[in-house]
Amino acid sequence: MILLGKVGMGLLGTALAATGIICSEGMISVQVETKQPDEHHIFVVAPVVPMAMHFVPKDQLAEPAREIRPWLPTIRAGIDAMKEAEDIMFVEVTEPGQHVHIAKSGSSIVIDVDDHDGDETVHISTPIRSIESAIEELAAAKPAS
């Protein structure tokens, strides 16, 4: 019985450690609400990029990696500046029936879209460190051989 308890504690510890590693880069949250013709509410929270980048075929990453490498110093400087900056609005578009808001809020980039004519609302939030990890993963992709 004690052996079974130790095995169970080992499995629980491994699961907690794996969850911590997966969540360490942050989670993206996507929330979509539609009201016509039927009301639907979708809410997804998922670990982002480092995990997802492992599922992209390596031959598909070679060309984007080659294209992004010359821009890495600029991208890194921009990300570092965003991490240090206060909350700021990047884009706000207000038109009859629509409102789009893209901002830095805390340590995340937040995108809110309200379509009043179509009665749809979309909210996306992703940590800046996840964006940074995605760019670094992409830049580290090896050229196709």
N, C-alpha and C positions, 0 to 999 in steps of 0.2 A: 504494500500500500504506500509506503514511503517512497519507493522507487517511482511509482506512478505519479505521485505528487511532484517529485523532482522533474520528471519528464514534462508534466503539465506546466510547471513554472518555467522551464526552459523554453517551451513553445510559446508561452505567453510573453516572455521577455523578448524572444526573437521577433514576434509579431509587433510588439511595441517599438522595438528598435527600427524595424523596417518601415513602420508607419512614420516614425520621426524622420527618417532619411528621405522618404518620399515627400513629406510635407515641408521639409526644411527650405526648399526653394520657393515655397508659397503655393497658394491655391488660386485658381481662376474661378470666379463665380459668374455665372450667366443666368440671368433671370428674364424670362419673356412672359408677357401677359397679353393675351388677345381677348377681345370682348365681343367680336362679331364673327360669324353668326352665333357661335357657342363660345362661352368663356373658357379659356384654357390658361393655366398657369404652370410654367415650366421653370424649375430651379435646379441648376446643376452646379455642384462644386467639385472641382477635380484638380489633382496635381497636374502641374503644367509641364512645361517644355522639356526639362532634362529627360524625363521619362518618355515623353512623346517622340523626342528626337531619335531615340533608339529604334523606333518602329519605321522610320523613313528609310527607304532603300538608299544605301550609300552612294550608288551611281546617280541618284537624283540630287544629291547634295553637292557634288563636285563643282558644277557650274555656278550655283549661287555662292558657294564658298569662295571661288575664284573672284567673283564680282564684288564681294563684300570686303575682302582683305585690304584693298587700298584705302577703304573708308574707315577701317577699324580705329585709328587714333581719334578721328573726329567723332565717331559713334561713342567710343569710350568716354571722351571728354564730355559729351552731351549727357550721357547717362550719369556720370559722376556729378555734374552740375544739377541734374534733376534730383538726385538723391539728397543733395545738400540744400536745395531750394525750399522755400516755404510753399504752401499750397498755392497753386496757380491755375487759372483757366487758360487752356490753349486755344480752344475754338468754341464759339457759341453762335449758333445759327438759329434765328427765329423767323419763321415764315408762317403765313396763315395755315393753321392746321398742323404744323410741325415744329419741333424744338429739338435741337441737337446740342449736346454739351459734352466737351472732352476736356478733362482736367487732371491735374495731379492732386490727389487727396491723401494726405499722410504719406505712406510709402508705396502707394499704388497709382496706377493710371486708371481712370474711371471714364466710361463712355455711357452716356444716357441719351436715349432717343425716345421721344414721345411723338407718336403719330396720332393726332386727335381725330383726323378724318377716318383713318382705318381702325381707330381704337386699339392701337398696339403700343406697348411700352417695352423697351429693351434696356437692360442694365448689365454692363460688363465691367468687371473689376479684376485687374491682374497686378501683382506686385512688380515693382520695377526690377527687383533682383531676378525675377523669372525671365523678364525680357532680356536682361543682361546675360543670363545663363544661356538663353536660346541663341543669342548672337555669338557668344563664345563657342558654343557647340557647333554652330554652323561654320564659323571661321576655322575650327580645328579639323573639319572634314578633310579627309585625304583626297587628292585628285584621283580620278578613275584611272586604272592602269590597264 
